[in-house]
Amino acid sequence: MNAELAISTRKLGPDDLEACLRLDRTSLKGLWTREQWQRELSHHSRLVMGIDAKDETLMALASAWLVVDELQITAVAVDPIHQRCGIGARVLQALIKQGAARGALSASLEVASMNAAARGFYAHCGFFTTGRRAGYYANGDDALLLSRTLETGRDTRTDQTE
């Protein structure tokens, strides 16, 4: 889709609090509180990337914590109107790129084992199952632990002389 090519991502910050809360309510059913989003948007070890619609409303976000060399993805949200159009993959890729630029070598996340759509999305984005937490969620669902390695952009080959 040509319109998708014009989409650009940006780093979100404290000024985006209300937009994140709105998207959280519509896409994640109120996963986080205002205080949690405030911390996510202002703490130096956390990354939040977003994509705005033409009317400048936030239509997608992805957030993570950088812990040593691992990008721990905490949320990916896409406005229901824009789901299944590649927007989620774009914002997640932007988050991964920022994490790799900051030294992350891998990315990890948790997803409900019963959430087939999310499992398919993450598989499409290169994640694979590395473990399971039985009964992790309040409703009794298991959490699947997913992971993938990141392209760092650095040459990791040993020094070769000719």
C-alpha positions, -999 to +999 in steps of 0.1 A: +000+000+000+016+033-011+001+053+018+019+030+042+052+039+028+047+075+038+043+066+075+070+078+098+078+068+134+088+090+162+100+087+198+073+094+222+078+114+254+060+129+284+040+153+261+023+122+246+008+109+278-028+116+269-024+101+235-009+069+250-037+067+275-063+070+247-046+043+226-041+020+256-079+022+264-090+015+228-064-011+219-052-027+252-084-023+273-066-001+299-035-022+304-016+006+323-025+034+346-016+071+341+013+067+365+027+037+346+025+056+313+042+086+329+071+065+340+073+047+307+074+080+288+100+097+310+125+071+323+159+071+305+161+032+301+127+030+285+119+035+248+085+043+234+080+047+197+048+058+179+031+064+146+007+093+141-023+093+117-027+121+092-048+140+117-019+137+142-037+113+165-015+084+178-025+053+159+003+029+171+029+026+198+055+001+210+074+004+243+103-015+259+128-014+287+164-017+279+180-040+304+217-044+298+217-058+263+181-070+261+151-051+249+122-062+270+091-053+250+063-042+273+035-031+250+025-029+213-008-012+205-025-003+173-058+015+170-084-011+160-092+010+129-056+006+116-050-030+126-039-057+101-024-030+078+013-034+087+013-005+112+021-027+142+051-043+124+064-008+114+062+006+150+077-026+164+106-025+139+113+011+148+114+002+185+138-027+177+160-005+156+162+021+185+170-007+210+197-021+187+212+014+184+214+015+222+232-018+224+204-044+226+214-078+212+180-095+217+144-086+223+119-105+245+082-103+254+053-122+269+021-130+251-011-148+263-010-184+249-047-180+239-040-148+218-036-164+184-036-131+166-008-117+187+012-149+185+009-148+147+020-112+146+051-118+167+060-148+147+057-127+115+081-102+132+107-129+138+100-139+174+100-175+185+087-192+217+114-198+243+093-207+274+060-207+291+047-193+324+017-215+335-013-196+348+005-162+346-025-140+338-053-132+361-078-152+340-055-183+343-040-181+308-004-191+303+021-166+291+044-176+263+079-161+264+091-150+230+125-138+219+145-129+188+180-116+181+186-081+168+207-068+139+231-045+156+245-029+125+280-036+138+305-058+121+309-088+145+334-106+123+369-111+137+396-088+124+410-102+092+443-091+076+450-096+040 
